[in-house]
Amino acid sequence: MPGKKILIDIKHPAQLNLFKGLSKELMQEDWDITICYLKRGRLAKIIQSEYTGFNTIPVGSSNGSRWSILWNGNIKRSLAFFNLIRKNKYNLCLAVSSIPLAFACKFSGTPIIQFSDDPERRRINQLNARFSDQLFFPPIVKANSKISIFNCLKEWSYLSPKRFNPDINIPLKYGLIPYEYLFVREVSNKSFNYFNQANAIICNFSKEISTSCKVVLSLEDKCLAEQFPSHWLILDEPVENIHSLIFYSKLVISSGDSMAREGAMLGVPSIYCGIRKMKANEILVKIGFLKHLPGKTALPVINQTIDEKFDELKQIKVRNQLLERWDDMVLFMKESIKKYKRSK
């Protein structure tokens, strides 16, 4: 359909969620949507579960090694994108920090806009700015001719009360009592963002976490499963409505930054145990919704929180406070698409 063909690139589960609501609304408005994704971990399986009814195409792969990320995840991926764009003549491409797609768009004359929350990756952002029509960040950078600002964090696109209604039946399916269990996320250090981070951060002190509370574990590298306490419930992704599991937890503990922010935005006390210092996290730290406690320094706060009663009224207050302050991210992205898409 003329003027309404869009390619969306997804490299990570957090990006999958960012674009899910947007994609559904665009489909209802008769857009021709192509969802491309990186073959990495369980992402392909999650894509097939969450993006049913869409045209989904695997582009590139990564097994976690530096060579695989460079060759399969970047060089070969750029060529595949160039061929795909040349064949389908998209009106716009959309991504989160995808240099291969931006490179292919630049040399095919196709508009691309990108959304990010990671200004710490300066060299990557410089390349993306060079190849993209516009980069969009939360209010953690200064705007210029290539960088614009959206007033929220990108996870808000799917966690805002306007977009997300928790289902109390989800924890009940796992035999969990709402607000009486911990939600733990352990990321792998085989991705680009976590190469400099020690592996199994939470695993290393998991046996010192109080046993008086049930624990649900989202484990990216399942090879570590036997190293965690045997009574922890390890999820088998993709999980139906995982954000309802997070919403009804007493505490979120994550060695990855994305899920730590998600917990905070859902009004759940959240601790980021990783090493990266991120301006996006600082937005939530400053307003008291998130704590950054690297490694084992988180243990005393974890055990103290386990002994406390969850404040459901505060959770609602936190969510409403963010709703009043922040943009509707899906509407912001739709307006940006209208502005930058090629008409012919």
VOBA-1610 file (N, C-alpha, C; in pm, whole numbers, padded with zeros to 5 digits, always signed):
BEGIN
Met+00085-00119+00000Met+00000+00000+00000Met+00089+00124+00000Pro+00066+00217-00095Pro+00152+00334-00112Pro+00159+00419+00015Gly+00279+00454+00054Gly+00297+00546+00166Gly+00283+00486+00304Lys+00260+00354+00314Lys+00235+00295+00446Lys+00306+00162+00462Lys+00432+00158+00424Lys+00514+00038+00443Lys+00626+00069+00540Ile+00635-00008+00647Ile+00734+00020+00751Ile+00806-00107+00792Leu+00936-00095+00816Leu+01018-00205+00867Leu+01060-00170+01009Ile+01040-00263+01101Ile+01078-00245+01241Ile+01180-00352+01278Asp+01294-00309+01331Asp+01401-00402+01368Asp+01402-00424+01519Ile+01411-00551+01559Ile+01410-00587+01701Ile+01531-00677+01731Lys+01611-00637+01828Lys+01731-00714+01864Lys+01725-00769+02006His+01624-00729+02083His+01622-00760+02226His+01478-00765+02274Pro+01444-00847+02374Pro+01306-00854+02422Pro+01248-00720+02465Ala+01330-00632+02521Ala+01279-00501+02562Ala+01233-00420+02441Gln+01303-00436+02329Gln+01263-00368+02207Gln+01135-00428+02150Leu+01121-00557+02165Leu+00999-00626+02123Leu+00878-00563+02191Asn+00888-00538+02319Asn+00777-00479+02393Asn+00756-00334+02356Leu+00864-00261+02330Leu+00855-00121+02293Leu+00766-00101+02171Phe+00783-00186+02072Phe+00713-00166+01945Phe+00584-00247+01932Lys+00549-00330+02030Lys+00435-00419+02016Lys+00303-00343+02006Gly+00278-00251+02100Gly+00155-00174+02096Gly+00148-00087+01973Leu+00260-00025+01939Leu+00267+00059+01819Leu+00233-00022+01694Ser+00293-00141+01682Ser+00271-00225+01564Ser+00124-00262+01550Lys+00060-00295+01660Lys-00082-00334+01656Lys-00169-00217+01611Glu-00137-00096+01660Glu-00216+00020+01620Glu-00191+00054+01473Leu-00067+00042+01427Leu-00038+00069+01286Leu-00107-00033+01195Met-00111-00158+01239Met-00180-00261+01160Met-00328-00227+01146Gln-00389-00179+01254Gln-00530-00140+01250Gln-00553-00021+01157Glu-00447+00056+01133Glu-00455+00172+01043Glu-00406+00137+00902Asp-00401+00005+00875Asp-00370-00047+00740Asp-00226-00025+00695Trp-00134-00021+00789Trp+00007-00019+00752Trp+00053-00160+00714Asp+00143-00167+00618Asp+00210-00291+00581Asp+00338-00298+00666Ile+00341-00389+00763Ile+00448-00391+00864Ile+00534-00516+00849Thr+00665-00495+00843Thr+00762-00604+00845Thr+00839-00598+00977Ile+00837-00706+01051Ile+00911-00714+01177Ile+01036-00799+01153Cys+01153-00735+01158Cys+01279-00808+01147Cys+01336-00829+01287Tyr+01406-00941+01304Tyr+01461-00968+01437Tyr+01594-01042+01426Leu+01677-01022+01526Leu+01806-01088+01535Leu+01788-01227+01598Lys+01842-01328+01534Lys+01835-01463+01590Lys+01936-01472+01704Arg+01884-01453+01827Arg+01969-01447+01946Arg+01892-01505+02063Gly+01948-01607+02128Gly+01883-01666+02243Gly+01742-01711+02210Arg+01647-01672+02296Arg+01508-01712+02277Arg+01424-01604+02210Leu+01491-01504+02153Leu+01417-01394+02094Leu+01325-01440+01982Ala+01374-01531+01897Ala+01291-01580+01786Ala+01162-01644+01837Lys+01174-01724+01941Lys+01058-01791+01998Lys+00960-01691+02056Ile+01012-01588+02121Ile+00926-01486+02179Ile+00857-01405+02070Ile+00931-01373+01964Ile+00874-01300+01851Ile+00755-01376+01793Gln+00773-01504+01771Gln+00665-01584+01713Gln+00543-01588+01803Ser+00565-01579+01933Ser+00455-01581+02028Ser+00385-01445+02038Glu+00464-01337+02039Glu+00410-01204+02065Glu+00368-01129+01939Tyr+00419-01169+01823Tyr+00389-01096+01699Tyr+00316-01185+01598Thr+00220-01261+01645Thr+00138-01343+01556Thr+00058-01252+01463Gly+00050-01292+01336Gly-00024-01213+01239Gly+00060-01111+01166Phe+00187-01092+01208Phe+00277-01000+01141Phe+00371-01075+01047Asn+00425-01003+00950Asn+00529-01058+00863Asn+00662-01048+00937Thr+00711-01159+00989Thr+00834-01159+01069Thr+00947-01225+00991Ile+01064-01159+00989Ile+01178-01207+00911Ile+01303-01206+00997Pro+01371-01321+01014Pro+01499-01320+01086Pro+01607-01256+00999Val+01682-01163+01058Val+01791-01097+00986Val+01914-01099+01076Gly+02014-01179+01039Gly+02136-01189+01117Gly+02118-01276+01241Ser+02230-01300+01309Ser+02228-01385+01428Ser+02343-01348+01519Ser+02337-01399+01642Ser+02445-01380+01737Ser+02445-01493+01838Asn+02561-01556+01857Asn+02572-01660+01959Asn+02642-01610+02084Gly+02669-01479+02089Gly+02729-01420+02207Gly+02878-01391+02197Ser+02946-01452+02100Ser+03089-01425+02084Ser+03110-01290+02015Arg+03223-01230+02038Arg+03252-01100+01975Arg+03252-01111+01824Trp+03308-01220+01771Trp+03313-01238+01627Trp+03173-01253+01569Ser+03088-01329+01636Ser+02951-01347+01590Ser+02876-01215+01590Ile+02895-01135+01693Ile+02829-01004+01700Ile+02875-00915+01585Leu+03006-00916+01559Leu+03060-00831+01452Leu+03017-00878+01314Trp+03040-01008+01285Trp+03019-01059+01149Trp+02872-01087+01119Asn+02810-01174+01201Asn+02671-01212+01174Asn+02571-01105+01219Gly+02603-01039+01330Gly+02509-00944+01387Gly+02521-00804+01332Asn+02629-00775+01256Asn+02647-00640+01203Asn+02677-00637+01052Ile+02787-00697+01010Ile+02826-00687+00870Ile+02726-00758+00779Lys+02702-00887+00803Lys+02607-00962+00720Lys+02466-00906+00735Arg+02435-00856+00853Arg+02303-00800+00878Arg+02280-00674+00795Ser+02383-00591+00783Ser+02372-00469+00701Ser+02339-00503+00556Leu+02408-00603+00502Leu+02384-00643+00363Leu+02244-00699+00345Ala+02199-00778+00443Ala+02065-00837+00435Ala+01959-00727+00440Phe+01979-00627+00525Phe+01885-00516+00532Phe+01882-00438+00400Phe+01998-00413+00343Phe+02006-00337+00218Phe+01925-00407+00109Asn+01941-00538+00098Asn+01867-00614-00004Asn+01717-00614+00024Leu+01681-00624+00152Leu+01540-00626+00190Leu+01474-00491+00161Ile+01543-00383+00192Ile+01490-00249+00168Ile+01479-00221+00019Arg+01581-00258-00056Arg+01580-00235-00201Arg+01464-00310-00267Lys+01435-00428-00218Lys+01327-00511-00275Lys+01189-00456-00240Asn+01170-00412-00116Asn+01036-00378-00068Asn+01004-00228-00065Lys+01105-00143-00079Lys+01085+00001-00087Lys+00997+00055+00027Tyr+01047+00042+00149Tyr+00974+00087+00266Tyr+00967+00240+00272Asn+00861+00292+00331Asn+00847+00436+00349Asn+00922+00485+00472Leu+00951+00393+00564Leu+01023+00430+00686Leu+01072+00304+00756Cys+01186+00316+00823Cys+01235+00208+00909Cys+01245+00261+01052Leu+01229+00170+01146Leu+01220+00205+01288Leu+01304+00107+01368Ala+01380+00156+01466Ala+01466+00066+01542Ala+01511+00131+01673Val+01582+00051+01751Val+01652+00100+01870Val+01799+00072+01849Ser+01875+00175+01823Ser+02021+00164+01811Ser+02064+00049+01721Ser+02017+00050+01596Ser+02053-00053+01499Ser+02140+00007+01389Ile+02271+00001+01408Ile+02363+00055+01307Ile+02348-00018+01174Pro+02335-00153+01171Pro+02320-00220+01042Pro+02200-00169+00962Leu+02086-00150+01028Leu+01968-00100+00957Leu+01988+00046+00916Ala+02044+00127+01004Ala+02068+00268+00972Ala+02163+00281+00854Phe+02267+00199+00851Phe+02364+00199+00741Phe+02294+00165+00610Ala+02211+00060+00612Ala+02140+00018+00491Ala+02042+00126+00446Cys+01978+00193+00539Cys+01884+00300+00505Cys+01956+00418+00441Lys+02071+00453+00498Lys+02147+00567+00447Lys+02185+00546+00300Phe+02229+00426+00267Phe+02277+00402+00132Phe+02169+00355+00036Ser+02046+00344+00088Ser+01933+00315+00000Ser+01837+00434-00009Gly+01870+00540+00065Gly+01786+00659+00062Gly+01653+00642+00133Thr+01648+00555+00234Thr+01524+00527+00307Thr+01527+00597+00442Pro+01421+00669+00480Pro+01419+00736+00611Pro+01422+00633+00724Ile+01492+00668+00830Ile+01494+00585+00951Ile+01497+00674+01073Ile+01415+00641+01171Ile+01421+00707+01301Ile+01446+00600+01406Gln+01519+00639+01513Gln+01556+00542+01615Gln+01528+00599+01754Phe+01497+00508+01846Phe+01469+00544+01984Phe+01570+00475+02074Ser+01623+00549+02170Ser+01726+00491+02256Ser+01719+00554+02395Asp+01784+00490+02491Asp+01795+00548+02625Asp+01936+00526+02680Asp+02032+00513+02587Asp+02167+00472+02625Asp+02272+00569+02569Pro+02276+00694+02617Pro+02374+00790+02567Pro+02517+00754+02603Glu+02533+00659+02695Glu+02668+00620+02734Glu+02745+00552+02621Arg+02673+00495+02524Arg+02737+00432+02407Arg+02766+00540+02304Arg+02864+00623+02331Arg+02887+00744+02251Arg+02921+00715+02106Arg+03013+00623+02083Arg+03054+00594+01946Arg+02938+00536+01865Ile+02862+00447+01927Ile+02746+00388+01859Ile+02644+00497+01828Asn+02620+00586+01922Asn+02524+00694+01899Asn+02570+00789+01790Gln+02701+00812+01782Gln+02754+00900+01677Gln+02729+00840+01539Leu+02751+00709+01528Leu+02727+00642+01400Leu+02578+00641+01366Asn+02495+00612+01465Asn+02351+00613+01441Asn+02302+00752+01400Ala+02356+00856+01462Ala+02318+00992+01426Ala+02359+01024+01283Arg+02474+00975+01243Arg+02522+01002+01107Arg+02433+00936+01003Phe+02387+00814+01031Phe+02312+00738+00932Phe+02161+00755+00942Ser+02110+00805+01054Ser+01966+00813+01076Ser+01912+00953+01049Asp+01783+00963+01024Asp+01719+01094+01008Asp+01703+01163+01141Gln+01674+01084+01246Gln+01659+01141+01379Gln+01674+01033+01485Leu+01739+01072+01597Leu+01746+00987+01715Leu+01661+01051+01824Phe+01588+00968+01897Phe+01503+01016+02006Phe+01550+00956+02136Phe+01568+01042+02237Phe+01614+01001+02370Phe+01517+01054+02477Pro+01518+00992+02596Pro+01451+01053+02712Pro+01523+01183+02747Pro+01471+01259+02843Pro+01536+01386+02879Pro+01663+01366+02960Ile+01760+01297+02898Ile+01888+01270+02963Ile+02004+01316+02875Val+01971+01381+02763Val+02070+01435+02671Val+02024+01573+02624Lys+02112+01644+02557Lys+02076+01773+02499Lys+02031+01753+02355Ala+01924+01820+02318Ala+01872+01811+02181Ala+01961+01889+02086Asn+01967+01842+01962Asn+02034+01915+01854Asn+01964+01881+01723Ser+02028+01909+01610Ser+01962+01888+01481Ser+01931+01742+01454Lys+02005+01649+01516Lys+01984+01507+01493Lys+01922+01434+01613Ile+01911+01501+01727Ile+01861+01438+01849Ile+01741+01515+01902Ser+01631+01443+01924Ser+01511+01500+01983Ser+01478+01426+02113Ile+01387+01482+02191Ile+01357+01431+02325Ile+01213+01385+02335Phe+01192+01270+02403Phe+01058+01231+02444Phe+01056+01227+02597Asn+00946+01272+02654Asn+00939+01291+02799Asn+00887+01168+02871Cys+00968+01063+02868Cys+00941+00941+02944Cys+01058+00847+02919Leu+01051+00727+02973Leu+01145+00622+02936Leu+01074+00528+02839Lys+01149+00465+02750Lys+01085+00390+02641Lys+01000+00274+02689Glu+01030+00216+02807Glu+00948+00107+02861Glu+00805+00152+02891Trp+00786+00284+02903Trp+00653+00337+02933Trp+00554+00312+02819Ser+00605+00281+02700Ser+00517+00255+02585Ser+00427+00135+02609Tyr+00471+00042+02695Tyr+00391-00077+02722Tyr+00358-00096+02870Leu+00409-00007+02956Leu+00383-00021+03100Leu+00292+00088+03157Ser+00266+00192+03079Ser+00174+00297+03124Ser+00039+00236+03160Pro-00029+00288+03263Pro-00164+00239+03294Pro-00260+00247+03176Lys-00231+00334+03079Lys-00313+00342+02958Lys-00293+00219+02869Arg-00177+00154+02884Arg-00142+00044+02794Arg-00138-00092+02863Phe-00126-00092+02995Phe-00107-00218+03067Phe-00203-00231+03184Asn-00278-00339+03185Asn-00365-00373+03298Asn-00319-00508+03353Pro-00270-00514+03476Pro-00219-00640+03531Pro-00330-00743+03549Asp-00294-00868+03529Asp-00387-00980+03544Asp-00346-01061+03667Ile-00427-01055+03770Ile-00393-01123+03896Ile-00393-01275+03881Asn-00455-01326+03776Asn-00457-01471+03754Asn-00322-01526+03711Ile-00234-01440+03660Ile-00103-01487+03612Ile-00020-01543+03727Pro+00005-01468+03836Pro+00081-01529+03947Pro+00010-01649+04008Leu-00123-01646+04009Leu-00198-01758+04068Leu-00173-01887+03990Lys-00149-01877+03859Lys-00122-01995+03778Lys+00007-02065+03823Tyr+00097-01989+03883Tyr+00224-02044+03931Tyr+00218-02078+04080Gly+00100-02070+04138Gly+00085-02099+04280Gly+00143-01990+04368Leu+00148-01868+04317Leu+00208-01756+04389Leu+00101-01666+04449Ile+00127-01616+04568Ile+00037-01521+04632Ile+00084-01380+04597Pro-00003-01296+04543Pro+00038-01160+04506Pro+00107-01087+04620Tyr+00217-01023+04586Tyr+00298-00941+04676Tyr+00370-01021+04784Glu+00379-01153+04763Glu+00452-01235+04860Glu+00561-01320+04793Tyr+00614-01271+04682Tyr+00724-01340+04615Tyr+00817-01237+04550Leu+00940-01280+04527Leu+01038-01195+04459Leu+01043-01230+04311Phe+01070-01129+04229Phe+01093-01153+04086Phe+01239-01119+04058Val+01314-01219+04011Val+01457-01202+03986Val+01485-01220+03837Arg+01566-01132+03781Arg+01610-01143+03642Arg+01763-01148+03640Glu+01816-01257+03586Glu+01961-01273+03570Glu+01994-01273+03421Val+02064-01168+03376Val+02101-01160+03234Val+02233-01230+03209Ser+02257-01262+03083Ser+02384-01320+03043Ser+02483-01209+03009Asn+02609-01232+03035Asn+02710-01131+02999Asn+02764-01156+02858Lys+02691-01234+02776Lys+02735-01262+02640Lys+02682-01162+02538Ser+02599-01068+02584Ser+02553-00964+02494Ser+02651-00847+02497Phe+02642-00761+02396Phe+02736-00648+02384Phe+02731-00558+02507Asn+02610-00532+02558Asn+02595-00439+02670Asn+02660-00487+02798Tyr+02678-00620+02812Tyr+02723-00675+02940Tyr+02856-00750+02932Phe+02932-00727+02823Phe+03061-00795+02811Phe+03153-00765+02928Asn+03147-00644+02982Asn+03238-00605+03089Asn+03183-00637+03228Gln+03068-00704+03232Gln+03006-00738+03360Gln+03033-00883+03395Ala+03058-00909+03522Ala+03078-01047+03566Ala+02952-01128+03541Asn+02968-01255+03512Asn+02852-01340+03487Asn+02790-01385+03619Ala+02661-01414+03615Ala+02588-01471+03729Ala+02600-01385+03855Ile+02576-01257+03842Ile+02588-01165+03954Ile+02497-01204+04071Ile+02370-01224+04043Ile+02275-01256+04149Ile+02296-01400+04198Cys+02331-01487+04106Cys+02357-01627+04142Cys+02462-01637+04251Asn+02561-01550+04245Asn+02673-01557+04340Asn+02632-01530+04484Phe+02521-01461+04507Phe+02476-01441+04645Phe+02333-01492+04666Ser+02282-01569+04571Ser+02141-01614+04577Ser+02111-01699+04700Lys+02209-01779+04744Lys+02184-01867+04858Lys+02181-01792+04991Glu+02215-01663+04988Glu+02210-01580+05109Glu+02082-01498+05117Ile+02000-01506+05014Ile+01871-01437+05016Ile+01775-01515+05105Ser+01702-01444+05189Ser+01609-01506+05284Ser+01519-01608+05216Thr+01500-01722+05280Thr+01415-01828+05227Thr+01270-01813+05269Ser+01236-01705+05337Ser+01099-01686+05386Ser+01005-01635+05278Cys+01059-01614+05157Cys+00978-01561+05047Cys+01005-01645+04922Lys+00899-01678+04849Lys+00916-01750+04723Lys+00987-01662+04622Val+01057-01726+04527Val+01133-01652+04427Val+01102-01707+04288Val+01073-01614+04195Val+01055-01648+04054Val+01176-01595+03979Leu+01239-01679+03898Leu+01363-01642+03830Leu+01346-01644+03678Ser+01374-01530+03616Ser+01385-01521+03471Ser+01533-01528+03438Leu+01576-01643+03385Leu+01719-01671+03367Leu+01752-01677+03219Glu+01836-01583+03175Glu+01869-01577+03032Glu+01957-01694+02989Asp+02056-01728+03070Asp+02145-01840+03039Asp+02104-01960+03126Lys+02027-02049+03066Lys+01971-02162+03141Lys+02078-02261+03188Cys+02201-02249+03136Cys+02310-02336+03182Cys+02342-02314+03330Leu+02299-02200+03383Leu+02327-02167+03523Leu+02219-02218+03618Ala+02117-02281+03564Ala+01998-02316+03643Ala+02031-02391+03771Glu+02117-02490+03764Glu+02146-02574+03881Glu+02227-02502+03988Gln+02280-02385+03958Gln+02360-02311+04055Gln+02274-02224+04148Phe+02147-02207+04113Phe+02057-02130+04197Phe+01991-02221+04300Pro+01936-02164+04408Pro+01866-02247+04507Pro+01758-02333+04441Ser+01746-02455+04485Ser+01657-02552+04421Ser+01509-02514+04434His+01475-02434+04537His+01335-02399+04556His+01291-02279+04471Trp+01383-02215+04399Trp+01346-02104+04311Trp+01273-02159+04189Leu+01170-02089+04145Leu+01094-02127+04027Leu+01155-02060+03905Ile+01212-02140+03813Ile+01275-02086+03693Ile+01173-02084+03579Leu+01151-01968+03522Leu+01054-01952+03416Leu+01106-02009+03284Asp+01014-02058+03204Asp+01047-02108+03071Asp+00988-02009+02970Glu+01073-01916+02921Glu+01026-01815+02827Glu+00994-01876+02690Pro+00899-01816+02617Pro+00824-01694+02651Pro+00715-01721+02755Val+00698-01624+02844Val+00602-01635+02954Val+00480-01549+02923Glu+00363-01606+02941Glu+00240-01531+02920Glu+00233-01415+03020Asn+00225-01294+02966Asn+00203-01175+03048Asn+00304-01164+03163Ile+00431-01164+03127Ile+00536-01161+03230Ile+00528-01035+03316His+00475-00927+03261His+00471-00803+03338His+00366-00807+03449Ser+00268-00897+03437Ser+00177-00918+03550Ser+00249-00991+03663Leu+00339-01083+03627Leu+00421-01149+03729Leu+00507-01047+03802Ile+00561-00952+03727Ile+00643-00848+03788Ile+00557-00756+03874Phe+00441-00715+03822Phe+00354-00620+03891Phe+00314-00670+04029Tyr+00284-00797+04041Tyr+00236-00852+04168Tyr+00347-00907+04257Ser+00472-00880+04221Ser+00582-00925+04306Ser+00606-00825+04418Lys+00677-00869+04520Lys+00710-00783+04635Lys+00833-00698+04606Leu+00924-00752+04523Leu+01051-00686+04493Leu+01105-00741+04363Val+01160-00653+04280Val+01229-00694+04157Val+01378-00675+04177Ile+01454-00780+04146Ile+01600-00777+04153Ile+01652-00817+04016Ser+01734-00733+03954Ser+01777-00762+03818Ser+01923-00725+03796Ser+01997-00813+03728Ser+02134-00781+03690Ser+02137-00710+03555Gly+02021-00698+03490Gly+02008-00621+03367Gly+01929-00494+03394Asp+01960-00390+03320Asp+01899-00259+03349Asp+01753-00249+03305Ser+01716-00314+03193Ser+01580-00297+03139Ser+01473-00344+03236Met+01488-00465+03288Met+01383-00519+03375Met+01382-00449+03512Ala+01495-00397+03553Ala+01496-00318+03677Ala+01410-00193+03660Arg+01423-00128+03545Arg+01340-00010+03518Arg+01193-00049+03505Glu+01168-00163+03442Glu+01030-00208+03427Glu+00963-00225+03564Gly+01033-00290+03656Gly+00978-00309+03789Gly+00945-00177+03856Ala+01038-00081+03846Ala+01016+00050+03907Ala+00894+00120+03846Met+00879+00111+03714Met+00766+00176+03648Met+00633+00108+03679Leu+00641-00017+03722Leu+00520-00088+03764Leu+00489-00064+03911Gly+00569+00022+03975Gly+00544+00057+04114Gly+00593-00043+04215Val+00682-00133+04171Val+00739-00235+04259Val+00879-00192+04303Pro+00913-00201+04433Pro+01051-00171+04473Pro+01148-00253+04387Ser+01245-00186+04327Ser+01332-00252+04229Ser+01478-00220+04253Ile+01561-00323+04235Ile+01705-00309+04257Ile+01779-00353+04132Tyr+01865-00267+04081Tyr+01953-00301+03970Tyr+02088-00341+04027Cys+02129-00467+04002Cys+02253-00520+04060Cys+02371-00516+03963Gly+02349-00467+03842Gly+02456-00465+03743Gly+02555-00354+03769Ile+02657-00346+03682Ile+02765-00249+03704Ile+02748-00121+03624Arg+02663-00122+03523Arg+02652-00006+03435Arg+02584+00111+03505Lys+02644+00229+03494Lys+02582+00351+03544Lys+02513+00417+03426Met+02381+00429+03434Met+02303+00475+03321Met+02216+00594+03360Lys+02216+00694+03274Lys+02135+00813+03300Lys+01986+00779+03300Ala+01947+00681+03218Ala+01806+00640+03216Ala+01763+00586+03353Asn+01851+00509+03416Asn+01821+00458+03550Asn+01811+00571+03651Glu+01897+00673+03634Glu+01902+00782+03731Glu+01771+00858+03741Ile+01693+00862+03630Ile+01563+00927+03636Ile+01476+00863+03743Leu+01478+00729+03748Leu+01396+00655+03845Leu+01461+00652+03983Val+01594+00653+03988Val+01665+00657+04117Val+01635+00788+04189Lys+01637+00899+04114Lys+01619+01031+04175Lys+01480+01050+04233Ile+01380+00984+04175Ile+01244+00999+04229Ile+01208+00882+04322Gly+01309+00801+04356Gly+01293+00701+04461Gly+01227+00571+04421Phe+01218+00543+04290Phe+01151+00422+04245Phe+01248+00307+04217Leu+01376+00336+04212Leu+01477+00235+04176Leu+01602+00256+04260Lys+01667+00144+04298Lys+01795+00150+04367Lys+01901+00082+04281His+02019+00143+04272His+02132+00080+04204His+02231+00033+04310Leu+02232-00099+04332Leu+02319-00159+04434Leu+02395-00274+04367Pro+02515-00246+04317Pro+02588-00348+04240Pro+02621-00472+04323Gly+02604-00587+04259Gly+02645-00714+04318Gly+02585-00739+04455Lys+02669-00791+04544Lys+02624-00835+04676Lys+02586-00719+04767Thr+02618-00595+04730Thr+02579-00482+04814Thr+02426-00471+04825Ala+02356-00539+04733Ala+02209-00536+04736Ala+02150-00625+04844Leu+02228-00722+04894Leu+02174-00826+04983Leu+02103-00772+05107Pro+02160-00680+05183Pro+02090-00631+05303Pro+01954-00568+05271Val+01947-00491+05164Val+01821-00427+05126Val+01719-00531+05081Ile+01767-00633+05010Ile+01677-00741+04966Ile+01612-00809+05085Asn+01693-00850+05180Asn+01640-00923+05296Asn+01553-00834+05386Gln+01587-00707+05391Gln+01504-00613+05468Gln+01367-00597+05403Thr+01366-00585+05269Thr+01240-00567+05195Thr+01151-00691+05208Ile+01213-00808+05210Ile+01137-00933+05225Ile+01056-00931+05354Asp+01112-00872+05459Asp+01045-00870+05589Asp+00935-00763+05599Glu+00928-00673+05500Glu+00831-00564+05504Glu+00704-00601+05428Lys+00594-00539+05466Lys+00467-00558+05397Lys+00464-00470+05273Phe+00414-00525+05164Phe+00406-00449+05039Phe+00297-00342+05050Asp+00327-00222+05000Asp+00234-00110+05007Asp+00162-00095+04873Glu+00042-00152+04863Glu-00033-00148+04738Glu-00080-00007+04703Leu-00114+00072+04802Leu-00157+00210+04775Leu-00043+00293+04718Lys+00078+00269+04768Lys+00194+00340+04715Lys+00220+00300+04570Gln+00198+00174+04537Gln+00216+00128+04400Gln+00125+00205+04303Ile-00001+00221+04342Ile-00095+00295+04259Ile-00053+00441+04248Lys-00008+00498+04359Lys+00036+00638+04361Lys+00156+00659+04268Val+00252+00568+04273Val+00370+00575+04187Val+00330+00573+04039Arg+00242+00481+04005Arg+00198+00467+03866Arg+00125+00592+03818Asn+00037+00646+03902Asn-00037+00766+03864Asn+00054+00888+03854Gln+00154+00892+03940Gln+00250+01002+03937Gln+00324+01005+03804Leu+00368+00889+03758Leu+00436+00881+03628Leu+00341+00912+03514Leu+00217+00867+03525Leu+00118+00892+03420Leu+00096+01042+03402Glu+00094+01116+03512Glu+00074+01261+03505Glu+00195+01333+03447Arg+00314+01281+03473Arg+00438+01349+03434Arg+00481+01319+03291Trp+00455+01199+03243Trp+00520+01150+03122Trp+00430+01150+02999Asp+00496+01147+02882Asp+00427+01138+02754Asp+00364+01001+02734Asp+00268+00994+02644Asp+00220+00866+02591Asp+00317+00828+02480Met+00403+00730+02507Met+00511+00695+02416Met+00460+00645+02280Val+00352+00570+02279Val+00299+00517+02153Val+00251+00631+02065Leu+00180+00727+02123Leu+00135+00842+02045Leu+00253+00923+01994Phe+00356+00936+02078Phe+00476+01010+02036Phe+00541+00943+01916Met+00552+00811+01918Met+00614+00739+01807Met+00530+00752+01680Lys+00399+00747+01694Lys+00312+00759+01577Lys+00326+00897+01513Glu+00333+01001+01594Glu+00352+01135+01541Glu+00488+01148+01471Ser+00589+01084+01527Ser+00722+01088+01466Ser+00724+01015+01332Ile+00651+00904+01325Ile+00640+00829+01199Ile+00577+00915+01091Lys+00471+00984+01125Lys+00403+01071+01028Lys+00498+01180+00976Lys+00582+01231+01065Lys+00671+01340+01029Lys+00784+01297+00936Tyr+00838+01177+00959Tyr+00960+01137+00887Tyr+00939+01037+00774Lys+00822+00979+00760Lys+00805+00878+00656Lys+00810+00939+00516Arg+00861+00862+00425Arg+00866+00902+00284Arg+00728+00878+00223Ser+00676+00977+00152Ser+00540+00968+00100Ser+00529+00879-00023Lys+00639+00861-00096Lys+00632+00781-00219Lys+00726+00663-00212
//
